[in-house]
Amino acid sequence: MFAGNQGPGIEFEGEHPVYLSKYFHNILPGRKVYFKILSSNPDDTGVKASRGTLYHKQGNQWAYTAPVNGNTDKIVIEDRKTGKTIRITVFILTPRTEKKGEYLNGYRIGNYPPPNYKNRPIYSKPAGFIKVNKETEDIYITPHFQLGQFVCKERSSGTKYLLIKPKLLVKLEIILNELNNKGIPVKTLFIMSGYRTPYYNHLIGNVKYSRHIYGDASDIYVDENRDGVMDDLNRDGKSNMNDAMVIYNIISKMDKDPRYAYLVGGLGKYSKTSRHTWFVHVDTRGYPARW
């Protein structure tokens, strides 16, 4: 299993174990979630929350109740012997029920399509949204990705809202790790398109049930020199589709690896146009799709 941090890990109820130095969890105000602390030193591992309530059930099992107000909380799990930690940002979601028509506190979300498309629960309407402002956009939600990278490209002068699923970030961290293992030094991936509101998704003419509107899809490429063009990943002196295929092949291999079956999803490659460079679409929809 991929481990981005050799310190303690966490396993939220219904999710897979994660060993990253930074991670996040989305929860509605006042709701409770159960999790396990994963550590080689269980008797010498500390856990604390900044605002929410922690309850130690037994052994490595804990319960956390989110505060009823505010936008974020922090859970810190520390292995006292090694000093290593996992810092979890808890995003207190703004409930979808607070939407007024297409708008949430002045930000145009639009309307989600009817749920249970193809009889799959992954197409259910979201319970709530992460509030993004100057205080939260720079938060590292995993070691190499910040919340602001995934904000919808829709124009807005004020507070924005987004969805982002933790599984997607785990997959992106693995892709990044594999690129570095291939001798391609990459600090982060350029997120050309992360979350899209249904309103913006319709505006650009994308399919109604795009995974982008559910927060588990990203269009990505590598752009370490920030020139807006895919970097020369295969080192042939050119930037072209062959470089996108380096990323594509990493994801394709992952989706065939039983260890990462829980991260399987859509995978597509796109050629350069006057509006964008070569890029790859990746998501964690739960079943394979290719284009």
N, C-alpha and C positions, 0 to 999 in steps of 0.2 A: 504494500500500500504506500502511495505517495505520502511523504512526510516532509513538510517544509520547515519543521521545527522539531528538534529532538527533545524538547521539554514536554510538559503535560499536554494532554489533548482533551477534547470534549465530544460527547455524543448526545445531541439533543434527541428527544423522543421522536421516533419515526424517521430519523436521519442516520447517516453513516458517520463513523468516527472521523474527526478532523484533528490533525496535528499541524497547526499553523500558529506562528507567533501572534498573528492578528486575525480576527474572524468577526462575524457579525450574526445577529439574529433579529428577525422582524416579529413584532408582537403587538397586539391591540392593547390599549390602556387597561390596566387592572387584571389582565389575563394571566393565567398560570401556565408554566411550561416545566416539564421534567427533563433532567439531563444526568449523564454520568460523567464523572471526572476520570480521565484515563491517565494513570501515572505509574511509573515503576516504584515510586515511594509513596504509596497511598496514605500511610500513617504520618507522613511529613509533608503534606500538601495543603496549602491554605487557599481559601476562596472567599472573596468579598464582593459586594455590590455597592455602587455609589449611592443609589437611591431606592432601588427595588428591595423586596424582601426575600431573603434566602432561608430555606428550611432544609436541614440535613435529615434525610429520611433514614438511611442506614448504609453502611459501607461507603461505596463511591457514588451513591444515588442522592440527588439533590432536587429540590423544587425551587423555582424562582417565580415571584409574582411581580409583574411590572407596575411601576407607579401609574397613577391615573392622569398625570399631567406631565408636560414637558415633551421634548422631542427625542432625547437620548438618555441612555444609562450606560454604565460600564460594569462588566463583571471581569474580575482579574483572578486567575488561577495560577498559583505559584508553587513550584517544587522548591521547598526551602533548602534542600541539600545542594541542588545545583544552581539555584537562583533563577532558573529559566521560568518563563511565564507564557501564558496565552491570555491575551487581552481581547475580550469580546465587546464590541460596541452593540448595544441593544437599541434598535430603532423603535420608538413608540409610534406606531402607525396612526395616521389620521384616518378615522373610519370612512369608508366609502359612503356610508349613510349621511355624511355631512355635505355631500355634493348637493348643489342647487342647480338642477338641470344639468347642463354640460360643465358647470364650473365648480371648482373646489377652492373656496376662499380667494376667488378672483382669477385662478389659473384654469385655463380651458383644458379639461380632460377629454371631453366628448362623451360618447356613449359606447359602452361595451356591447358587443354583439350577443345574441342569445347564447346561453351557456350550453355545456354538454355537446358541443360540436363533435361529430363522429362518436357520440356516446362516451367521450373521454373526459374525466373530471379535470384534466389540466386546462380545459377551456372554460372553467368556472370564472365568474366575475371576482375580482380581487376583494379581499376583506377591507383593505386599507392601503394607504400610500405613505412613503417616506417623505418627510418635509426636507427640502433642500434650500439652504440659504448660505450666507457667508460663514456661518459658524459650523456648518456641517459638510460643505462641499469638499473640503480638504482632508476629511477623515480617511485614513487608510482602513478600508474594510477587510482587506487581506494584505499580506506584506508588500505587494507590488501594485496594488490598484486602489485608487481613491474614488470616493462616492461620486464626485463631480464628473468623472470620466463617462458616466453612464446617463447623464441628464439628457432629456429629449432636446433635439435641435430646434424645436418650436420657439419662436421669439417670445420673450417675456421679460419685463423689466423688474419684476418682483420675485416673490417666493415661488419656487417650482416644486412639483411633486413627482416622484418616480416609484417604480417597482424594480427590485433587483433580487433575484433568488440566490441564496448561498451556494447551491450546487453549481450554478454557472461560474461563480468565482473560483470554486475548487478546480473546475475544468480548465479555466484560463490560467491558473497558477501551474497546473501540470504542463500545459502547452509551453508556458514560459520556461519552466524547468527543463523540458526536453530540448528546446532551442539552445539553451545554455550548455546542456550536455553534448550537443553537437558542435560545440565550439563557436556558437554564434552569441556573442555577448549582448544580452537584451535586458534592460531594466524594467520595462513594462511593454504592453502591447498598445498600439494606438486603437482606440475604440471609435471607429468612424460613425457607428450608430449603435447605441445601447437600447435604453428604454424609449419607446415611442408611445405617446398618448394615442388613443383611438382617433382623436380629432386629427392629429398630425399624420398618422399612418394613412388615413383616408385622403388627406391633402396631397400627399406625394404619390397617391395612386397604388399603394401596396395592397396585398390581399387582406381581406377583412379579418381573418383569424391568424395573422402574423404572430409568431412567437414573441416578437419585440414588444407587443402591447401587454404581454403577461410577465415580462421581466426576466425571461430566461434565455435571451438571445443577444448576440453581439456580432457586428461586422467588424473584422479586425485585420490589421496588417502591422508590419514592423516598420517603424520610422524613427530610428534613434537620432538621426540628424535633423529631424523636424522640417524636411523640405516638402512634405505632402505627397511623397512618392514612396512606394514599397522599396525597402532597402535590398541591396544585392545579397540575398541570403545564401545562394549557392556559389557565390564568388567567381562568376564567369565574366565579370566586368559589365554586366547589363542588369537592368531592372525590367522584369517581364513576368509573364504568367508562371514561368518555371520557379520563380521565387515564392509566389503564392502557393505553388504546389508543395513546397517544403513544409509549410504550415498545414496544408490540406492532408498531406500524407501522415503527419504526426497525429492528427485528429482521427483519421481513418484507422490507423493502427490502434489507437486508444479504444475506439468503438468496438474493436474485435477482441479486446483484452478482457477476460472475465473479471479481473480486479476492478475494472471501471464500468461494469455493466450498468450501474446505477446512474451513470453520467451520459449514457447513450442519447443521441439526438440527431438533429438535422445538420447537414454539412453541404455547403455550396461554394462554388468558386465563381468570381466575376472578373471580367476583363476591364482594362482601363478605358475610360471615356473622357470627355471634356470636363466632366464634373468630379470624377474620382479616379484614384489609382486602382491597381489590381488589389483585390481583397478576398477574404474568406468569411463566409457566414458560419457561425457555430451556435448550437443551442443544446438544451438538455431536456427535450420534450418527452423523453422516455421510450421512444421507439425510433429506429433508423429511418432517415429520409435523405435522399441525395439528389443534387442537381448541379 
